[in-house]
């Protein structure tokens, strides 16, 4: 029998004594509601042509996911204005790039493995307006001990979620 103590977990061992679970697809509205109930998640983006994942804290504001970050971070540079001959990146009129990212957050019990997971895919853009940036700073306290003077906003395009609930005690032959 495998221990149910999460601290005693060996990482790759499957708990065969745990009751079976079943997936229930969540609606967009329920997924976004659940996202508002947690403050930590993972942002997924492409860095140097490879997938990158960063744990971050977030707030849902006006239907968008807001993440604060710091100068020099991969996330701050991700959606930074693109430099062109007409509008160099350092000029206020420079257009921001629209970069597709994914954001995942969950609440899964480490013992029962019941809970939910939500994945949002959408465009990430920097928050550049000073008043809006100040408002984002008031909404979201950084969880890292670093100066977080930047923020990005993810506009959800595709929202999916699943809830893991207790399943049938035996493989389904018919509905339980």
Protein Blocks (a to p, Z undefined) as FASTA:
>chain_A
ZZfbfklpghjaccfkbccdddddddfklmmmmmmmpcbdcddddeehiacdddddddde
ehiacddddehiaklmmmgccddfklgfklmklccdddddddddddddfklopacddddd
ddddddfbfklmmmmmmmpccfbdcddfbccddddfbdcddddddddfbdcfbdZZ
